[in-house]
Amino acid sequence: MSSSQVTVPKFANGTEHMNIATFQDDLLELREFSERLGRFIDTEHEFVEGSLVVALSSRFGSGKSTFLRMWRSAMEDGDENRPLVVSLNAWESDYNGDPLFAIVSALAEAVREKGEAADALLEAAKDFGWFATAIGSQLVNVLTGIDPVAAGEVAQRKRAERIEGAHQTMDAFSIYEARRNAMYSLKRAIREIVASSKPKVLFLVDELDRCRPDYAITYLETIKHLFDTSGAVFILAADRQQLENSAKTAFGIDLDFEEYYRKFVHREVELPPISEASYIRLAERYVNFYLEREGARFCFLGLDHQSVGYISGLIGALKLTPRQIQEVFRTLGHLFDTTEENRGRLYWCLGVGSIAMAVFKIGAPDKFHALGGERLDAGEALQFIKNSIGQSYPEWWFAIFLTGGGLYANEGEVPEDVMKRAGLTDDQSHSSHGDLSHFRSGWGRRSSGRFKEIYEKIQQVSQWS
């Protein structure tokens, strides 16, 4: 690489590490936010009845998972007076059908990792689980005449072995009382674990917004009814809109979600917005991961600071999430992949146009399709540029759109006519930023139809990558 190219720090194994795990590698400046959140729950959990539930309600793909991972690492490296941290991925346990056992299992594992026994908790969970399955099947048999499944019979037999004198046949009321008592025993076991884990037990629940609607709702209900104990703190990382969709799927579109959600969540917080400096750091990191990797991929685009500036400026202007930014870079990685001999030799307008289209596909899909179809209205294009991507020099971006063939032109119109129709003055049209010959040469041997060409390549990449 030349001295003007972007470099990225190497980690201990000598390769770029994308699965960020500590605040030392944080690209989003979230350490201060973690400290504020920690101070808040340290105080607030003393002033609620039962458990404290905080919703980390940021957009899907905004970095919630990365934040929880870094935060947990920071707490584990802290002093002895740190909480017992239980990490849960709700989506991974979705297929099991019952969040209770996923939460209990994770809690038990965290307790054992601390060197303590979790036998009482697990036994209570087994008892409660048996009443929820085996005895439930037996009741179905009594009431309908249908034989319970073999799994239920096995569970029933195991339960009988654990509790001497357990009744093999129970009426409906006895089943209700037994299930209630088993639930109380489980809640008591949970309370004892939490009470013994000073100063608190912190449950970090991730990916709740990816779960099936019924499972997401059951997860919230389980937290409320079985883990509502003082000293337990739940951080629910989820896209609020997705949870609202899940609740309305379960209970109907007329559900007052604000009131419903308030039953479970005491406070909502959001990750802080990504700063301009963070967008630059993300772009620099992803450039050397997706676009250029020694021995694996060479980039047709010259990777100088100006090129990276185009990317970081656009993703910042359109407020893309980290996950959306990764998708942009995956697309660009395929578009710019070339041989070592052609490395860095792409015409500059083709590079800028490709960057813009990859970003627009994610952040402004209507403009992506309009430019690709050579039908973006000139006035609409200028307004979009001024409002979203190029406030300083709107005529520069307009010239890119125009010379690359992305704007609609009436029959007989020359480019200068299109610029005037959009509202650009003669001075702007002929300024250094609007010198169209400079832009035409920047597209290579021809400029017309370039946005359509880029559009087709990106659509192909999206289908196969």
C-alpha positions in Angstrom: 0.0 0.0 0.0 1.1 3.6 -0.6 1.5 5.9 2.3 -1.8 7.6 1.5 -3.8 4.4 2.0 -5.8 3.6 5.1 -4.4 1.2 7.6 -6.1 -0.5 10.5 -4.7 -1.7 13.8 -3.7 -5.4 14.0 -4.6 -7.6 16.9 -2.7 -10.3 18.7 -3.2 -12.9 16.1 -2.1 -10.5 13.3 -5.5 -10.4 11.6 -8.4 -7.9 11.6 -10.9 -9.0 14.3 -14.5 -8.0 13.5 -16.2 -9.7 16.4 -15.4 -6.8 18.9 -15.5 -8.0 22.5 -13.9 -5.2 24.6 -14.1 -1.4 24.9 -10.4 -1.3 23.9 -11.5 -2.2 20.4 -14.7 -0.1 20.5 -15.5 1.8 17.3 -18.7 3.5 18.6 -17.4 5.2 21.7 -19.8 3.3 24.0 -17.8 3.1 27.2 -19.2 6.3 28.7 -22.7 5.1 27.9 -22.0 1.8 29.7 -20.8 3.7 32.8 -23.9 5.9 32.9 -26.1 2.8 32.4 -24.2 1.0 35.2 -24.7 4.0 37.6 -28.4 4.2 36.8 -29.1 0.5 37.6 -26.9 0.6 40.7 -29.3 3.2 42.1 -32.6 2.4 40.4 -32.8 -1.3 41.3 -33.1 -0.3 45.0 -36.3 1.7 44.2 -38.4 -0.8 42.4 -40.5 -3.6 43.7 -39.1 -6.8 42.4 -36.8 -6.9 39.5 -35.7 -3.9 37.5 -36.2 -4.2 33.7 -34.5 -1.8 31.3 -35.2 -1.9 27.6 -32.2 -1.1 25.4 -34.6 -0.1 22.5 -32.3 0.7 19.6 -32.8 -0.1 15.9 -32.2 -3.6 14.6 -28.5 -3.8 13.7 -27.5 -0.7 15.7 -24.8 -2.4 17.7 -26.7 -3.7 20.8 -25.1 -7.1 20.7 -21.6 -5.7 20.4 -22.4 -3.3 23.3 -23.6 -6.1 25.6 -20.5 -8.2 24.7 -18.2 -5.3 25.6 -20.1 -4.3 28.7 -20.0 -7.9 30.0 -16.3 -8.1 29.4 -15.7 -4.8 31.3 -17.7 -6.0 34.3 -15.9 -9.3 34.4 -12.6 -7.4 34.5 -13.9 -5.2 37.3 -13.5 -5.5 41.1 -14.9 -8.1 43.4 -18.1 -6.1 44.0 -19.4 -6.8 40.5 -22.8 -8.4 39.7 -23.3 -11.9 38.6 -23.8 -11.5 34.8 -26.1 -13.9 32.9 -26.0 -13.7 29.1 -29.0 -14.8 27.2 -29.6 -15.0 23.4 -33.4 -15.3 23.2 -33.3 -16.1 19.5 -31.1 -19.2 20.0 -33.6 -20.7 22.5 -36.6 -19.8 20.4 -36.9 -23.2 18.8 -37.1 -24.9 22.3 -40.5 -23.2 22.9 -40.1 -22.3 26.6 -37.9 -19.4 27.7 -38.2 -20.4 31.4 -35.7 -23.3 31.0 -33.4 -21.2 28.9 -33.2 -18.5 31.5 -32.9 -21.0 34.4 -30.2 -23.0 32.6 -28.1 -19.8 31.9 -28.5 -18.7 35.5 -27.4 -22.1 36.8 -24.4 -22.1 34.5 -23.4 -18.6 35.8 -23.7 -19.8 39.4 -21.6 -22.8 38.8 -18.9 -20.8 37.0 -18.7 -18.8 40.2 -17.9 -22.0 42.0 -21.3 -22.4 43.7 -23.9 -25.1 43.6 -27.2 -24.6 41.6 -28.8 -28.0 42.5 -31.8 -26.5 44.3 -32.6 -24.3 41.4 -32.3 -27.1 38.9 -34.4 -29.5 41.0 -37.1 -26.8 41.4 -37.1 -26.2 37.7 -37.4 -29.9 37.0 -40.4 -30.2 39.3 -42.1 -27.3 37.7 -41.4 -28.6 34.3 -42.8 -32.0 35.1 -46.1 -30.4 36.2 -46.2 -28.4 33.1 -45.7 -31.4 30.8 -46.2 -34.9 32.3 -49.1 -34.1 34.6 -50.6 -31.9 31.9 -50.5 -34.9 29.5 -52.1 -37.1 32.2 -55.0 -34.6 32.6 -55.5 -34.7 28.9 -55.8 -38.5 29.1 -58.4 -38.2 31.9 -60.5 -35.6 30.2 -60.3 -36.8 26.6 -59.3 -40.4 26.7 -56.2 -39.7 24.6 -53.1 -41.5 25.7 -50.3 -39.0 26.8 -47.1 -39.2 24.7 -44.3 -41.5 25.7 -42.2 -38.5 26.8 -44.8 -37.5 29.3 -44.8 -41.0 30.8 -41.1 -41.0 31.1 -41.2 -37.6 32.8 -43.9 -38.8 35.2 -41.9 -41.8 36.2 -38.8 -39.7 36.9 -40.9 -37.4 39.0 -42.2 -40.3 41.0 -38.6 -41.4 41.6 -37.7 -38.0 43.0 -40.7 -37.6 45.3 -41.6 -40.6 47.4 -45.2 -41.3 47.5 -46.1 -39.0 44.5 -49.6 -39.6 43.3 -49.8 -41.3 39.9 -53.4 -40.2 39.3 -54.5 -36.6 40.2 -57.7 -34.7 39.7 -57.7 -31.4 38.0 -57.8 -29.3 41.2 -54.8 -31.3 42.7 -52.9 -30.7 39.5 -53.5 -27.0 39.8 -52.4 -26.9 43.4 -49.3 -29.0 42.7 -48.3 -26.8 39.7 -48.8 -23.7 41.8 -46.7 -25.1 44.7 -44.0 -26.1 42.2 -44.0 -22.6 40.8 -43.6 -21.1 44.3 -40.7 -23.4 44.9 -39.0 -22.4 41.7 -39.5 -18.7 42.5 -38.1 -19.3 46.0 -35.0 -21.0 44.6 -34.5 -18.0 42.2 -34.8 -15.5 45.0 -32.3 -17.4 47.1 -29.8 -17.4 44.2 -30.3 -13.7 43.6 -30.1 -12.8 47.3 -26.8 -14.6 47.6 -25.3 -12.9 44.6 -24.5 -9.4 45.9 -24.8 -6.7 44.7 -27.3 -8.1 42.1 -27.8 -10.5 39.2 -27.7 -8.8 35.8 -29.5 -10.7 33.0 -28.4 -9.4 29.5 -31.1 -10.5 27.1 -30.2 -10.2 23.4 -31.9 -10.8 20.1 -35.5 -10.7 21.6 -36.6 -8.8 18.5 -35.6 -11.7 16.2 -37.9 -14.2 18.0 -41.3 -15.5 16.9 -44.0 -13.1 18.2 -45.5 -15.7 20.6 -42.1 -16.6 22.0 -41.1 -12.9 22.5 -44.3 -12.3 24.4 -43.8 -15.5 26.5 -40.3 -14.3 27.3 -41.6 -11.0 28.7 -44.3 -12.8 30.7 -41.8 -15.3 32.1 -39.5 -12.5 33.3 -42.5 -10.7 34.9 -44.0 -13.7 36.7 -41.1 -15.9 37.7 -38.1 -13.6 38.0 -39.7 -10.6 39.6 -37.4 -10.5 42.6 -35.5 -7.7 44.2 -31.8 -7.7 43.1 -32.5 -9.1 39.6 -31.9 -6.6 36.8 -32.9 -7.4 33.2 -31.5 -5.5 30.2 -33.6 -6.3 27.1 -31.8 -5.5 23.9 -34.5 -5.2 21.2 -35.9 -3.1 18.5 -39.0 -1.6 20.2 -41.0 -1.5 16.9 -40.4 -5.2 16.4 -41.6 -6.0 20.0 -44.7 -3.9 19.3 -45.4 -5.8 16.1 -45.0 -9.1 18.1 -47.4 -7.9 20.8 -50.0 -6.8 18.2 -49.6 -10.1 16.4 -50.4 -11.9 19.6 -53.2 -9.7 21.0 -54.6 -7.8 18.0 -53.7 -4.5 16.3 -55.9 -2.5 18.7 -53.6 -3.3 21.6 -52.4 -0.2 23.5 -48.8 -1.2 23.4 -47.6 1.7 25.6 -49.7 0.4 28.5 -48.9 -3.2 27.8 -45.1 -2.6 27.6 -45.2 -0.5 30.8 -46.2 -3.7 32.7 -42.8 -5.2 32.0 -40.3 -2.3 31.4 -39.4 0.3 33.9 -37.2 2.4 31.7 -36.2 2.6 28.0 -32.8 3.8 26.9 -31.2 4.0 23.4 -27.6 3.6 22.3 -26.2 7.1 21.6 -26.2 8.2 18.0 -23.1 7.3 16.0 -20.7 10.2 15.8 -18.9 11.4 12.7 -15.6 10.2 14.1 -17.2 6.7 14.7 -18.4 6.5 11.1 -14.8 7.2 10.0 -13.5 4.5 12.3 -16.0 2.0 11.0 -15.2 2.9 7.4 -11.5 2.5 8.0 -11.9 -0.8 9.8 -14.2 -2.3 7.1 -12.1 -1.1 4.2 -9.2 -3.4 5.2 -11.5 -6.2 6.1 -13.9 -6.3 3.1 -12.2 -4.4 0.3 -8.5 -5.1 0.7 -7.0 -8.1 2.3 -3.4 -9.2 1.6 -3.3 -12.4 -0.3 -7.1 -12.7 -0.5 -8.6 -9.7 -2.2 -7.3 -6.7 -4.2 -9.4 -3.5 -4.6 -10.0 -1.9 -8.0 -10.7 1.4 -6.1 -7.7 3.4 -4.9 -8.0 3.3 -1.1 -6.8 6.7 -0.2 -8.3 8.9 2.5 -10.5 10.7 0.0 -12.2 7.5 -1.1 -12.8 6.4 2.5 -14.1 9.9 3.1 -16.7 9.5 0.5 -17.9 6.3 2.1 -17.9 7.5 5.7 -19.6 10.7 4.6 -22.4 8.9 2.9 -23.0 6.3 5.6 -23.0 9.1 8.2 -25.3 11.3 6.2 -27.9 8.5 5.8 -27.4 7.4 9.5 -26.8 3.7 8.6 -26.5 1.2 11.4 -23.3 -0.8 11.9 -25.1 -3.9 10.4 -26.2 -1.9 7.4 -22.7 -0.5 7.0 -21.3 -4.1 6.9 -23.8 -4.9 4.1 -22.6 -1.9 2.1 -19.0 -3.0 2.5 -19.8 -6.6 1.5 -21.4 -5.3 -1.7 -18.4 -3.0 -2.4 -16.0 -5.9 -1.8 -17.6 -7.8 -4.6 -17.9 -4.8 -6.9 -14.3 -3.7 -6.5 -12.7 -7.2 -6.4 -9.9 -7.3 -9.1 -6.5 -8.7 -9.8 -3.3 -7.4 -8.3 -2.3 -5.8 -11.6 -5.5 -3.7 -11.7 -5.4 -2.7 -8.0 -6.3 1.0 -7.5 -6.9 1.7 -11.3 -10.6 2.4 -11.2 -11.8 5.7 -12.7 -12.7 8.0 -9.9 -16.4 8.7 -11.0 -17.0 4.9 -11.3 -15.6 4.6 -7.8 -17.8 7.4 -6.3 -20.8 6.2 -8.2 -20.4 2.6 -7.0 -20.0 3.8 -3.4 -23.1 6.0 -3.7 -25.2 3.2 -5.2 -24.1 0.6 -2.6 -25.0 3.1 0.2 -28.3 4.1 -1.4 -29.4 0.5 -1.8 -29.5 0.2 1.9 -30.1 3.8 3.1 -32.2 5.3 0.2 -33.6 2.5 -1.9 -36.0 4.7 -3.8 -33.0 6.8 -5.1 -31.1 3.6 -5.8 -33.8 2.2 -8.1 -34.5 5.6 -9.7 -30.8 6.2 -10.6 -30.5 2.7 -11.8 -33.5 3.1 -14.0 -32.2 6.5 -15.3 -35.3 8.2 -14.2 -34.5 10.2 -11.1 -36.1 13.7 -11.5 -33.5 16.5 -11.5 -35.3 18.6 -9.0 -35.8 15.7 -6.7 -32.2 14.7 -7.0 -31.0 18.2 -6.0 -33.4 18.3 -3.1 -32.1 14.9 -1.9 -28.5 16.0 -2.2 -29.1 19.2 -0.2 -31.2 17.5 2.5 -29.2 14.3 2.9 -25.8 13.9 1.4 -24.1 17.0 0.0 -25.1 20.2 1.8 -21.7 21.9 1.2 -21.4 21.4 -2.6 -24.7 20.1 -3.9 -23.8 20.8 -7.6 -20.8 18.3 -7.2 -23.0 15.4 -6.4 -25.6 16.6 -9.0 -22.9 16.5 -11.7 -22.1 12.9 -10.6 -25.7 11.9 -11.0 -26.1 13.7 -14.3 -23.0 12.7 -16.1 -23.4 9.1 -15.0 -26.8 8.9 -16.7 -28.9 8.6 -13.6 -31.2 11.6 -14.1 -34.2 11.8 -16.4 -33.8 14.1 -19.4 -36.5 15.3 -21.7 -36.0 14.7 -25.4 -33.6 17.1 -26.9 -32.3 18.4 -23.5 -28.5 18.7 -23.0 -27.0 18.3 -19.5 -26.8 22.0 -19.0 -30.5 22.3 -19.6 -31.1 19.6 -16.9 -29.0 21.5 -14.4 -31.0 24.7 -15.1 -34.3 22.8 -14.8 -33.2 21.6 -11.4 -32.6 25.1 -10.2 -28.9 25.4 -10.5 -27.7 28.9 -11.6 -25.3 29.5 -14.4 -22.5 30.3 -12.0 -23.0 27.0 -10.2 -23.2 25.1 -13.5 -19.9 26.4 -14.6 -18.0 26.5 -11.3 -15.1 24.2 -10.6 -17.5 21.8 -8.9 -19.8 21.8 -11.9 -17.3 21.4 -14.7 -19.0 18.6 -16.6 -16.0 17.7 -18.8 -14.1 16.8 -15.7 -16.8 14.5 -14.5 -17.3 12.9 -17.9 -13.7 12.0 -18.1 -13.9 10.6 -14.6 -16.3 7.9 -15.8 -13.8 6.5 -18.3 -14.4 5.9 -22.0 -18.1 6.8 -21.7 -20.3 8.3 -19.0 -23.8 7.6 -20.2 -25.5 4.6 -18.7 -23.0 4.1 -15.9 -25.6 4.2 -13.1 -27.6 1.6 -14.9 -24.5 -0.6 -15.2 -23.6 -0.2 -11.5 -27.3 -0.9 -10.6 -27.3 -4.2 -12.5 -24.0 -5.3 -11.0 -25.2 -4.6 -7.4 -28.4 -6.4 -8.0 -26.4 -9.4 -9.3 -24.1 -9.2 -6.3 -27.1 -9.1 -3.9 -28.5 -12.2 -5.5 -25.3 -14.3 -5.3 -23.2 -12.9 -2.5 
